[in-house]
C-alpha cells in the first residue's frame, strides 16, 4: 500500500496524468481510491507469457472491469504478440480502457519471440497504427526498445523512422481517398 501511495504522490508532484504500473491484484482497491483522489489514471501493463499477474490485456480487463474507468490497460504490443494475441484486436477489445501503448516489434508470435527493431519482426505495425487511428486513440504510444540495452539509440532511431514512415504513408493515403 505504501508503494501505491508513493507512486501517486510522485505522479502528482510531477504533474503526470497517467501512471503505468503493475499493482498486485490485492492492491487494485487501494489504487482505485488513489485514482479517484488524484484524478491520475492508472494503466496496468501486460507482461506476456510467463507473467502470473497480468499476462494479457484480457487478464487486466477482467480485473478492472468493475473499477473506476480511469483504470485501464497499458497495451504492450510485443508481449501481446508473444502471447499469440493480435495487438490490433487487443486494442479494440480494450476500447475506452486503452490508456497507454508500448510500441515495439518481436521476432516471433510465441513466448520465445525477442525484441527487434520496428519493422523487422512479426507485428503488423501499419495495421496496428490504422487501428489506433480508427479508434480515435488519444493516449500515449511510446517506444519501448529493449534490444541492445548498452547502445539502444541506433535501433531506436530505426524504429522511430519506420513508424514515422508508416504514419506519413497513411496520411498521404488518407489525402488521396
C-alpha positions in Angstrom: 0.0 0.0 0.0 2.9 2.4 0.8 4.3 1.8 -2.7 0.9 2.7 -4.3 0.6 5.8 -2.2 4.2 6.8 -3.1 3.7 6.3 -6.8 0.6 8.5 -6.9 2.3 11.2 -4.7 5.3 11.2 -7.1 3.0 11.4 -10.2 1.0 14.2 -8.6 4.2 16.1 -7.7 5.4 15.7 -11.3 2.1 16.8 -12.9 1.6 13.4 -14.5 -1.7 12.4 -15.9 -1.2 8.7 -16.2 0.8 6.1 -14.2 2.0 2.9 -15.8 2.1 0.1 -13.3 1.6 -3.5 -12.2 -0.2 -3.4 -8.9 -0.9 -6.7 -7.3 -4.5 -7.8 -7.5 -4.9 -7.2 -3.8 -3.8 -3.6 -4.3 -6.3 -2.6 -7.0 -8.8 -1.3 -4.5 -6.1 1.0 -3.0 -5.1 2.1 -6.5 -8.7 2.9 -7.4 -9.0 5.1 -4.3 -5.9 6.9 -5.3 -7.2 7.4 -8.9 -10.4 8.9 -7.5 -8.5 11.1 -5.0 -5.9 12.4 -7.5 -7.6 12.2 -10.9 -4.5 10.4 -12.2 -5.2 7.5 -14.5 -3.7 4.0 -13.9 -2.7 2.0 -17.0 -1.9 -1.6 -16.0 0.9 -3.1 -18.1 0.6 -6.6 -19.6 3.8 -8.6 -19.4 3.2 -11.6 -21.6 3.5 -15.4 -21.3 5.0 -16.5 -18.1 3.7 -13.5 -16.1 1.4 -14.6 -13.4 -0.2 -11.3 -12.6 -1.2 -9.7 -15.9 0.0 -11.8 -18.9 -2.5 -10.4 -21.4 -4.7 -7.3 -21.9 -7.8 -9.5 -21.2 -6.4 -10.5 -17.8 -6.2 -6.8 -17.0 -9.6 -6.0 -18.3 -11.1 -8.9 -16.3 -9.6 -7.5 -13.1 -10.5 -3.8 -13.7 -13.9 -4.1 -15.4 -15.8 -3.0 -12.3 -13.4 -0.4 -11.2 -13.2 3.3 -12.0 -13.0 3.7 -15.8 -9.7 5.7 -15.3 -8.1 2.3 -14.6 -7.2 0.6 -17.8 -4.6 -1.0 -19.9 -1.1 -0.1 -21.0 -1.0 -2.3 -24.1 2.4 -3.7 -24.6 2.1 -4.9 -28.2 5.2 -7.1 -28.1 4.1 -9.1 -25.1 0.6 -9.3 -26.7 2.0 -10.8 -29.9 4.3 -13.1 -27.8 1.1 -14.4 -26.1 -0.4 -15.2 -29.6 -2.8 -12.3 -29.4 -3.1 -9.8 -32.3 -2.3 -6.4 -31.0 -4.9 -4.7 -33.2 -7.6 -6.9 -31.9 -6.5 -6.4 -28.3 -6.6 -2.6 -28.8 -10.2 -2.8 -30.0 -11.1 -5.1 -27.1 -9.7 -2.6 -24.6 -11.9 0.1 -26.1 -12.0 3.1 -23.8 -9.9 1.3 -21.2 -6.9 1.6 -23.6 -4.9 4.3 -21.8 -1.3 3.8 -23.0 0.6 1.8 -25.6 4.1 0.4 -25.7 5.3 0.2 -29.3 7.8 -2.5 -30.2 8.3 -5.4 -32.5 9.2 -9.0 -31.8 10.8 -11.9 -33.8 8.1 -14.5 -33.3 4.4 -14.7 -32.1 5.5 -17.1 -29.3 6.8 -16.8 -25.8 10.3 -17.1 -27.3 9.9 -14.0 -29.5 12.6 -11.5 -28.8 12.8 -7.7 -29.2 13.8 -6.4 -32.6 13.8 -3.1 -34.5 10.3 -2.0 -35.6 9.5 -3.4 -39.0 11.9 -6.3 -38.7 9.6 -8.5 -36.7 6.2 -10.1 -37.0 3.9 -7.4 -35.7 1.7 -5.7 -38.4 2.6 -2.2 -37.3 0.8 -0.5 -40.2 -2.4 -2.3 -39.3 -1.9 -1.5 -35.6 -1.5 2.2 -36.2 -4.5 2.3 -38.5 -6.5 0.6 -35.7 -5.4 3.3 -33.2 -6.5 6.0 -35.7 -9.8 4.3 -36.3 -10.4 4.1 -32.6 -9.5 7.8 -32.3 -7.0 6.9 -29.7 -5.7 10.0 -27.9 -3.3 8.4 -25.4 0.4 8.0 -25.5 2.1 5.5 -27.8 5.7 5.2 -26.6 8.5 3.2 -27.9 9.8 0.5 -25.6 13.0 -0.6 -27.3 14.6 -3.4 -25.3 17.2 -4.8 -27.8 20.8 -3.6 -27.5 20.5 -2.2 -23.9 24.1 -1.0 -23.9 23.6 1.0 -27.1 19.9 1.4 -27.9 20.0 4.7 -29.9 20.7 3.2 -33.4 17.9 0.6 -33.1 15.5 3.1 -31.5 16.2 5.6 -34.3 15.5 2.9 -36.9 12.2 2.1 -35.1 11.2 5.7 -34.9 12.0 6.2 -38.6 10.0 3.2 -39.6 6.9 4.3 -37.6 7.2 7.8 -38.9 7.3 6.4 -42.4 4.1 4.3 -41.8 2.3 7.4 -40.4 3.4 9.6 -43.4 2.3 6.9 -45.9 -1.0 6.5 -44.1 -1.5 10.3 -44.0 -0.7 10.5 -47.7 -3.1 7.6 -48.5 -5.8 9.4 -46.5 -5.4 12.5 -48.5 -5.9 10.6 -51.7 -9.1 8.9 -50.6 
